[in-house]
Amino acid sequence: MVELGILLFVLVSFVTFLVVKLLRRSDRRTENADGLLIEQARRRQATDDRWTYNSASVHNAPLTHDPNVFRP
């Protein structure tokens, strides 16, 4: 019975630690927007890559997005 109490105490302590750690983490603010700008640039790059390397372009089909551009 003592072992069960110790196990529950350890689990509750661990969960409490994680909750406190995660709640404190979300309160931090940055002094500049560099991280946000980097994330936006990477999101735009990922969107462009998904368009550039879609199934049609990988299988050598003409692109239908811009009729003036053909990439073999």
N, C-alpha and C positions, 0 to 999 in steps of 0.2 A: 504494500500500500504506500509505503514511503517512496518507493521508486516511481510510482505513478504520479505522486505529488511533485517530485523533483522534475519529472519529464514535463508535466503541465506547466510548471513554473518556468522552465527553460523555454518552452514554446511560446508562452504568453510574453515573456521578456523579449524574445526575438521578434515577434510580431509587433510589439510596442516600439522597439528600436527601429524597425523598418518604416512604420507609420510616421514616426517623428522625423526620421531622416528624409523621407519623401516629401513631407509637408514643408520642412525647412528648405528643401532644394527648390521648390517652386516659388519661394519668396524672393529669391535673388534677382536683382535687376542688373542689366549691363549699363555701363556708362556711355557706350556708343553702339551704333547699329551695325558694326562690322559683321557680326555673326549672322544677323538677319539678311544682310545684303549678300553674303556668301551663300546662304541657303536659297535665296531667291534665284541667284545666278545658276546654282546647281539644278534647281527645279526646272528652270528654262532650258538648260542644256539637256536634261533628261527628256523633256518633252520633244525637243528638236531631234534627239537621237532616236526616240521611239518613232517619229515620223520618217526620219531618214532611213532607218534600218527595219522598216516594216516588211511584211511577208512579200509584198509585190516587188519591192526593190531588191530583196535578197534573191528572189527567183527570176531576176532579170526582166521584169515586166516594166513597161513604161509607166511613169508616174502620172497620176491624173490630177494631182493637186495644182500644178502649174503647167499648162500645156506648152509653154515656151521653153521649159527646161526638160531635157531628156538625159538621164544618167544611165549609161549602159551597164 
